[in-house]
Amino acid sequence: MLNIESWFISFDILSILFTLLVVGCSIFYLLIIILNKMWHSVPMMLITNSCLAHLIFGLDRVWIGGFRLQNDLRQIQYEDNLCIFRIYIAYVACAILNFSYLLQSIYRYIYVVYPSYLFWQSRQIQFLFICLTWILSITYPFLFLFNGQIIYDVHNHICQLPFQLSFSLIYMLNCSYIIPVFLIMITYFKLVLYVRMMSKRVIPVNIYIRAKRQLRMVRNIVILILILLITGFPYGVFVVMSFFKNIPKYHCRFSCVFFDVFSVTVMIALYQFTDPIKMSVMGKIKQRRKIMLRKYRLTY
């Protein structure tokens, strides 16, 4: 029999509540971008891709958290028919999210280093890259999805690849996280070196300012990735521990609630780093204040 600890329900509710905040922020950002035609540019298309990945990932985590809460409340010890599908969506959404930030970094690198390569900066090519990353993210789990390697962990009420030294686990981590993050870091450092080289040469001021601005954008992406790294730190620690010794029985409950709670910081940082979204929100607030001020003057 599965022992139901007193803190299970609290952790489940925390995960669901904070993940719902992430979902709400993602929908809010998407609505701002879609409804404001001024922001229908290539960079905003790439940011929309990231917001959509956050939304899919968040909805799936709400689904996983709701299933875990239901099983804890009813003391159910078996999986349902959609258990493997939920973790498949989680693996896919994680890869789409990280590759979306990689696409943003590459676009800004091309924009600075190869400004005359307009073909690679076009909307059609960037949309093609988005489609390719989605296809890659959707298909890469097929290697371990249909051969019975995903199992149900009754203590954590989740289907997942078992935490042990295996090709499938390392392959999943590389495809969904390590490779895109590594490429983002390389892009950032190459752009830093290029901007430093520009500062030593005689070039128009506007070109140098534009390069500095794009470097700041890529730096913000690196910060977002580092925040994601921090939120997934317990998960990574348990993965590494599993290569050498047994890990705690409820490892996934700890890592999931930590990730879900601190994922809200990613959405806050995304708002802070995305000027069009911030400008739209601040514009609405200022407009609302003007309306309230007019009503107040008319009243008194």
ZIJOHU-V806775 format. One record per residue. N is the residue number from 1. PHI is phi in degrees with one decimal (NA if undefined). D_LAST is the distance of its C-alpha to the last C-alpha in Angstrom with 1 decimal. Layout:
BEGIN
n:N phi:PHI d_last:D_LAST
n:N phi:PHI d_last:D_LAST
END
This chain:
BEGIN
n:1 phi:NA d_last:69.4
n:2 phi:-84.2 d_last:66.2
n:3 phi:-77.3 d_last:64.7
n:4 phi:-93.7 d_last:61.0
n:5 phi:-76.3 d_last:59.4
n:6 phi:-67.9 d_last:56.3
n:7 phi:-87.2 d_last:54.4
n:8 phi:-58.7 d_last:55.0
n:9 phi:-64.6 d_last:52.1
n:10 phi:-61.1 d_last:49.6
n:11 phi:-64.3 d_last:50.8
n:12 phi:-62.1 d_last:50.6
n:13 phi:-66.8 d_last:47.0
n:14 phi:-59.2 d_last:45.9
n:15 phi:-59.4 d_last:47.6
n:16 phi:-66.0 d_last:46.0
n:17 phi:-62.6 d_last:42.4
n:18 phi:-70.6 d_last:42.5
n:19 phi:-69.2 d_last:44.3
n:20 phi:-64.0 d_last:41.7
n:21 phi:-63.0 d_last:39.1
n:22 phi:-62.4 d_last:41.4
n:23 phi:-61.9 d_last:41.7
n:24 phi:-61.6 d_last:37.9
n:25 phi:-63.3 d_last:37.5
n:26 phi:-62.3 d_last:40.3
n:27 phi:-64.0 d_last:38.8
n:28 phi:-61.6 d_last:35.4
n:29 phi:-63.9 d_last:37.1
n:30 phi:-62.9 d_last:39.3
n:31 phi:-64.4 d_last:36.5
n:32 phi:-60.7 d_last:34.7
n:33 phi:-68.6 d_last:38.0
n:34 phi:-69.6 d_last:38.9
n:35 phi:-78.9 d_last:35.7
n:36 phi:-100.1 d_last:35.2
n:37 phi:-68.0 d_last:38.0
n:38 phi:-64.8 d_last:37.5
n:39 phi:-98.9 d_last:39.2
n:40 phi:-85.7 d_last:42.2
n:41 phi:-113.8 d_last:44.7
n:42 phi:-63.7 d_last:47.9
n:43 phi:-58.3 d_last:46.4
n:44 phi:-71.3 d_last:43.6
n:45 phi:-63.7 d_last:46.3
n:46 phi:-68.7 d_last:48.1
n:47 phi:-67.7 d_last:45.0
n:48 phi:-60.1 d_last:44.4
n:49 phi:-60.4 d_last:48.0
n:50 phi:-67.1 d_last:47.2
n:51 phi:-64.0 d_last:44.1
n:52 phi:-65.5 d_last:46.2
n:53 phi:-64.5 d_last:48.9
n:54 phi:-60.6 d_last:46.5
n:55 phi:-65.3 d_last:45.3
n:56 phi:-63.5 d_last:48.9
n:57 phi:-62.8 d_last:49.9
n:58 phi:-66.0 d_last:47.0
n:59 phi:-61.2 d_last:47.5
n:60 phi:-67.4 d_last:51.2
n:61 phi:-69.7 d_last:50.5
n:62 phi:-62.8 d_last:48.3
n:63 phi:-62.6 d_last:51.2
n:64 phi:-63.5 d_last:53.7
n:65 phi:-64.9 d_last:51.5
n:66 phi:-65.6 d_last:51.1
n:67 phi:-64.2 d_last:54.8
n:68 phi:-64.2 d_last:55.5
n:69 phi:-63.6 d_last:53.2
n:70 phi:-61.8 d_last:54.7
n:71 phi:-67.5 d_last:58.2
n:72 phi:-68.9 d_last:57.4
n:73 phi:-68.0 d_last:55.9
n:74 phi:-94.3 d_last:58.8
n:75 phi:55.5 d_last:61.4
n:76 phi:-87.9 d_last:62.6
n:77 phi:-117.1 d_last:65.1
n:78 phi:-128.4 d_last:65.7
n:79 phi:-85.0 d_last:64.0
n:80 phi:-100.7 d_last:62.7
n:81 phi:-71.3 d_last:63.7
n:82 phi:-104.1 d_last:60.8
n:83 phi:-61.4 d_last:61.2
n:84 phi:-67.3 d_last:63.0
n:85 phi:-63.7 d_last:60.6
n:86 phi:-62.8 d_last:57.6
n:87 phi:-72.8 d_last:59.2
n:88 phi:-61.9 d_last:60.3
n:89 phi:-62.1 d_last:56.7
n:90 phi:-63.4 d_last:55.8
n:91 phi:-63.4 d_last:58.7
n:92 phi:-66.2 d_last:57.7
n:93 phi:-64.3 d_last:54.0
n:94 phi:-62.7 d_last:54.7
n:95 phi:-66.6 d_last:57.0
n:96 phi:-59.5 d_last:54.6
n:97 phi:-62.0 d_last:51.8
n:98 phi:-68.7 d_last:54.0
n:99 phi:-69.4 d_last:55.5
n:100 phi:-64.8 d_last:52.1
n:101 phi:-70.6 d_last:51.3
n:102 phi:-64.4 d_last:54.8
n:103 phi:-62.0 d_last:54.1
n:104 phi:-62.0 d_last:51.0
n:105 phi:-64.8 d_last:53.1
n:106 phi:-65.4 d_last:55.9
n:107 phi:-60.4 d_last:53.7
n:108 phi:-70.3 d_last:52.1
n:109 phi:-66.2 d_last:55.6
n:110 phi:-64.2 d_last:56.9
n:111 phi:-60.4 d_last:53.9
n:112 phi:-90.0 d_last:54.8
n:113 phi:-79.6 d_last:58.6
n:114 phi:-125.0 d_last:59.5
n:115 phi:-64.7 d_last:56.8
n:116 phi:-82.7 d_last:59.2
n:117 phi:-84.2 d_last:59.9
n:118 phi:-68.5 d_last:57.3
n:119 phi:-60.6 d_last:59.2
n:120 phi:-76.0 d_last:58.6
n:121 phi:-97.6 d_last:54.9
n:122 phi:-70.3 d_last:54.5
n:123 phi:-61.9 d_last:52.4
n:124 phi:-65.3 d_last:55.6
n:125 phi:-67.5 d_last:57.5
n:126 phi:-65.6 d_last:54.6
n:127 phi:-65.8 d_last:54.2
n:128 phi:-62.3 d_last:57.9
n:129 phi:-62.3 d_last:57.8
n:130 phi:-60.2 d_last:55.1
n:131 phi:-61.8 d_last:57.3
n:132 phi:-64.6 d_last:60.3
n:133 phi:-67.1 d_last:58.5
n:134 phi:-66.3 d_last:57.5
n:135 phi:-62.8 d_last:61.1
n:136 phi:-61.3 d_last:62.4
n:137 phi:-67.0 d_last:60.0
n:138 phi:-73.5 d_last:60.8
n:139 phi:-95.6 d_last:64.5
n:140 phi:-62.5 d_last:65.3
n:141 phi:-71.8 d_last:65.2
n:142 phi:-59.9 d_last:67.9
n:143 phi:-61.1 d_last:70.5
n:144 phi:-121.0 d_last:69.9
n:145 phi:-77.2 d_last:68.0
n:146 phi:-107.5 d_last:71.0
n:147 phi:-114.0 d_last:73.6
n:148 phi:77.9 d_last:72.5
n:149 phi:-80.1 d_last:71.3
n:150 phi:-81.4 d_last:67.8
n:151 phi:-120.5 d_last:68.2
n:152 phi:-95.1 d_last:66.1
n:153 phi:-95.0 d_last:65.3
n:154 phi:-67.0 d_last:65.1
n:155 phi:-71.8 d_last:63.7
n:156 phi:-112.6 d_last:60.7
n:157 phi:52.0 d_last:60.4
n:158 phi:-152.7 d_last:60.4
n:159 phi:-90.9 d_last:62.9
n:160 phi:-165.9 d_last:63.6
n:161 phi:-67.1 d_last:66.4
n:162 phi:-63.0 d_last:68.1
n:163 phi:-78.5 d_last:67.5
n:164 phi:-162.7 d_last:70.9
n:165 phi:-69.4 d_last:72.7
n:166 phi:-147.7 d_last:73.0
n:167 phi:-63.0 d_last:72.9
n:168 phi:-62.3 d_last:70.2
n:169 phi:-66.2 d_last:67.7
n:170 phi:-65.7 d_last:68.3
n:171 phi:-62.4 d_last:68.1
n:172 phi:-62.5 d_last:64.8
n:173 phi:-64.4 d_last:63.3
n:174 phi:-67.8 d_last:64.5
n:175 phi:-71.1 d_last:63.3
n:176 phi:-91.7 d_last:59.8
n:177 phi:-139.6 d_last:59.0
n:178 phi:-62.2 d_last:61.6
n:179 phi:-63.7 d_last:62.5
n:180 phi:-61.8 d_last:59.0
n:181 phi:-66.8 d_last:57.8
n:182 phi:-61.1 d_last:60.9
n:183 phi:-67.7 d_last:60.5
n:184 phi:-63.3 d_last:56.8
n:185 phi:-62.7 d_last:58.0
n:186 phi:-62.3 d_last:60.8
n:187 phi:-60.4 d_last:58.4
n:188 phi:-64.2 d_last:56.1
n:189 phi:-68.5 d_last:58.9
n:190 phi:-66.6 d_last:60.4
n:191 phi:-69.4 d_last:57.1
n:192 phi:-60.4 d_last:56.8
n:193 phi:-63.3 d_last:60.3
n:194 phi:-66.6 d_last:59.7
n:195 phi:-66.2 d_last:56.5
n:196 phi:-63.3 d_last:58.5
n:197 phi:-65.8 d_last:61.3
n:198 phi:-63.6 d_last:58.9
n:199 phi:-66.3 d_last:57.7
n:200 phi:-92.9 d_last:61.3
n:201 phi:-109.5 d_last:61.8
n:202 phi:-86.4 d_last:60.6
n:203 phi:-137.1 d_last:58.1
n:204 phi:-57.8 d_last:55.0
n:205 phi:-63.4 d_last:51.9
n:206 phi:-64.7 d_last:49.9
n:207 phi:-68.3 d_last:52.5
n:208 phi:-66.3 d_last:52.5
n:209 phi:-63.8 d_last:48.7
n:210 phi:-62.8 d_last:48.9
n:211 phi:-65.0 d_last:51.6
n:212 phi:-62.3 d_last:49.7
n:213 phi:-66.6 d_last:46.7
n:214 phi:-67.3 d_last:48.9
n:215 phi:-62.7 d_last:50.6
n:216 phi:-63.7 d_last:47.3
n:217 phi:-63.9 d_last:46.7
n:218 phi:-67.2 d_last:50.1
n:219 phi:-61.6 d_last:49.6
n:220 phi:-63.3 d_last:46.5
n:221 phi:-63.6 d_last:48.6
n:222 phi:-62.0 d_last:51.2
n:223 phi:-63.1 d_last:48.6
n:224 phi:-60.3 d_last:47.6
n:225 phi:-64.4 d_last:51.2
n:226 phi:-65.0 d_last:51.7
n:227 phi:-64.2 d_last:48.9
n:228 phi:-61.7 d_last:50.6
n:229 phi:-63.1 d_last:53.8
n:230 phi:-66.7 d_last:52.3
n:231 phi:-63.6 d_last:51.0
n:232 phi:-95.1 d_last:54.4
n:233 phi:-59.7 d_last:56.3
n:234 phi:-58.5 d_last:57.5
n:235 phi:-60.5 d_last:58.7
n:236 phi:-64.5 d_last:60.7
n:237 phi:-62.8 d_last:62.1
n:238 phi:-66.5 d_last:63.4
n:239 phi:-63.6 d_last:64.9
n:240 phi:-65.3 d_last:66.8
n:241 phi:-59.7 d_last:67.8
n:242 phi:-66.2 d_last:69.3
n:243 phi:-72.8 d_last:71.7
n:244 phi:-121.3 d_last:73.4
n:245 phi:-156.4 d_last:72.9
n:246 phi:-69.5 d_last:71.3
n:247 phi:-107.4 d_last:67.5
n:248 phi:-56.5 d_last:65.4
n:249 phi:-62.3 d_last:65.5
n:250 phi:-105.2 d_last:61.7
n:251 phi:-59.8 d_last:61.1
n:252 phi:-70.5 d_last:59.1
n:253 phi:-63.7 d_last:56.6
n:254 phi:-66.4 d_last:55.9
n:255 phi:-68.1 d_last:55.7
n:256 phi:-68.9 d_last:53.6
n:257 phi:-67.6 d_last:50.9
n:258 phi:-64.3 d_last:50.8
n:259 phi:-64.5 d_last:50.5
n:260 phi:-66.1 d_last:47.8
n:261 phi:-66.3 d_last:45.6
n:262 phi:-87.2 d_last:45.7
n:263 phi:-65.6 d_last:45.5
n:264 phi:-61.8 d_last:41.7
n:265 phi:-63.2 d_last:42.1
n:266 phi:-64.1 d_last:43.7
n:267 phi:-68.1 d_last:40.7
n:268 phi:-65.1 d_last:38.4
n:269 phi:-65.3 d_last:40.8
n:270 phi:-62.7 d_last:41.0
n:271 phi:-64.9 d_last:37.2
n:272 phi:-65.6 d_last:37.4
n:273 phi:-92.0 d_last:40.3
n:274 phi:-103.6 d_last:39.2
n:275 phi:-59.4 d_last:37.0
n:276 phi:-59.0 d_last:36.1
n:277 phi:-65.1 d_last:34.9
n:278 phi:-63.2 d_last:32.9
n:279 phi:-64.6 d_last:31.4
n:280 phi:-65.5 d_last:30.4
n:281 phi:-65.1 d_last:28.8
n:282 phi:-64.6 d_last:26.9
n:283 phi:-64.2 d_last:25.9
n:284 phi:-64.4 d_last:24.5
n:285 phi:-65.2 d_last:22.5
n:286 phi:-64.0 d_last:21.1
n:287 phi:-63.0 d_last:20.2
n:288 phi:-64.3 d_last:18.5
n:289 phi:-64.2 d_last:16.5
n:290 phi:-63.1 d_last:15.4
n:291 phi:-63.4 d_last:14.5
n:292 phi:-64.4 d_last:12.4
n:293 phi:-65.9 d_last:10.7
n:294 phi:-64.8 d_last:10.0
n:295 phi:-62.8 d_last:8.7
n:296 phi:-65.7 d_last:6.3
n:297 phi:-66.2 d_last:5.3
n:298 phi:-67.0 d_last:5.6
n:299 phi:-71.8 d_last:3.8
n:300 phi:-108.8 d_last:0.0
END
